[in-house]
Amino acid sequence: MNRFVIIGGLVVVAGLAVAVYRAKLGAEETQGRIDELKAETVKVEKDIAVLKAEEAYLTRPERIGPIARERLGLEQASPGQYVAAEALKQRLGEERLTLPAPDATPEAPSTVSPTQQ
Amino acid sequence: MSVLDPPYEDVWGPRRVRMIAAALALVFVVIVGRSAWVVFNSPQRNDDGAAVVEQVRRADIVDRDGQLLVTTLQGWSLAADPSAIWDVGEVVDALKSVFPNLNTTQLAQTLSDKKRRFVWVRRGVTERERRAVKDLGMEALRFVEEPQRVYPNGSLAGHLLGYTNVDGAGLEGVEKIYDARLKAGGDPLRLTIDASAQYVLEEELEAAFQQFDMQGAAGMLIDANTGAVRAIASWPASDPRKRGDEPPEAKTNRAINARMELGSIYKPLTVAAALEAGKLSTADRFNVSAPVRIGSAVVREPHPLANASSVSASDIIVYSSNIGSALIAQRIGPEKLKTFLGDLGLLGGVTITGPQTASPLTPAEWDQTAMATVAFGHGISVSPLAFAMTYSPFATGGELVTPTFLEPVDPATVQRKRVMSRETAATVLAMLRRTVVEGSGKLAEAQGYEVAGKTGTAEKPTPDGYDPNRNITSFAAVFPASRPQFVVLVVLDEAQPRTGAIRTASVTAATIAGNVIARAAPLLDVQPVLGAPTVKAASLQGSDGPRSEGVAQ
């Protein structure tokens, strides 16, 4: 009996040792994977930093202003291009006169094109 | 062992004991072997055997909208192993072909020390230089990857941003002031600066140099309600990429670290002090037709005013009367003027978050003479930034705000100090608007943005007195006058028009300030004033108001 207990105990200890070993091995593999991902993250972060720097370089005001002007014809807004909110409301009100009534059914013939709407 | 002891019972047997011992020894060997493997093949080490060190990346610096101003990228530095060099001269000559400005004598001396295994040759090399060195094919040279500060916008906001040394330690500007915060990494440091407005300001200061022969310039745009500095620049510009290897005139940040006598832009402060003290009303008239002696100073007008025998306080500002300003100051006395200017932060003692301004140079004794000269901006030197803030009360209804350089700016925590009544602020604001509509600041007008400001032309002090041929010209303003949002200040040092002889602020600084406002206001979301303005500038003009005979100061 005593012998069986000892042998059984040894088997259990051996089993536990194997389990611990496997767990440790698994942890190391996982740690290795984590390190790989961390290294990958660092690399991606570096790449992102480079891309952001390139974006900032390409969109710097010194460069983007002339390009917007020459290629897109964009100019800085002049005060004359602004309209007071009251004037806008009035203008919209006049235009609404030409639009269909709000309760008009979809089937009703429309007098304005979609672009006008 | 005694013979009386019971006989030893060998239940295992020596053979089995040896087997177990061998098994245990095997387990032990495995454990030791595995331990050794863990020690020498730890996943914490990379393929080169060098330990993986997680470095904290120095934080980026961005503008208020997140536009990247400064970042950190991995770069390369060149190192050498002197012990592996056979012919130092050959290596030095080869490196000289890649780095023409290399100090060959010093490098040859360093590389000749065969006891050393590692020396830096060049920190922070470009990709082109790296390729060129690699093409040399010299085994003793190697590249080390290390972080480098990068400024994608070049010299934009260079004075404010400052720079770091090769080891990433902040040496100047924001890089130095917030060094600890930046070293800790994390989120970008967000400045109040607007990159687009900053560019406009810098471009206009550069354009000023095309228009005027000048020694230097400074300018700034500040949110009058929060103190957020949206643009601040000093000319000549400083390029952070040069790490301070620039001429002295480019190193000085004139906007913050220089102090200057700014001249007549002080006159609105004198008027405000008198209004606040109850010693002046808008209906009061002054005789400025003849020089006056106050203390030991004889105050004269550089340009005589029409109807000079009867001018209002508004006229004194609009046509920039030195005599009138001195007479107004005389009403309140030196102590009250000193206290008022002190409340505005012009005598020091204002704590701001960010770059510290140059300490002011103020009169040693506030007597009648000092009072009379300070009244029109002489005898007191302050930094342009410190002065710009004194116009914030005209925009906020009497409250002085403290400049700030970091976002987010919480309106609830903005430092405000009431320095004048709402009525005084409104009255002086109307006078400033009138100065632009019909006085010395006409060229500063930006259509739709109701500029309200004052010109200043101050002779530069020298050890032999004031030099009439060298001026500091300035223009300080708030805009739009109907609903003030921003303070602007432009200062030009010894600006001399390249064509024409007039070099007063009405021609120099006012023109540049007007250009800055016209271009920067839309970028700063300032809606132009449409329709009739609410500030009745003309209402402050006396019916017999004067007209300047000469060029307004």
Interface residues (C-beta under 8 A of the other chain):
Chain A: A17 Y21 E28 Q31 G32 D35 K38 A39 E45 K46 A49 V50 K52 A53 E54 E55 A56 Y57 T59 R60 P61 E62 G65 Q76 A77 S78 P79 G80 Y82 V83 A84 A87
Chain B: V27 R34 V38 P43 Q44 N46 V52 E54 R57 D60 Q67 L68 L69 T71 T72 L73 Q74 V150 P152 N153 G154 L156 A195 S196 Q198 Y199 V200 Q447 G448 Y449 R519 P522 L523 Q527 P528 V529 L530 G531
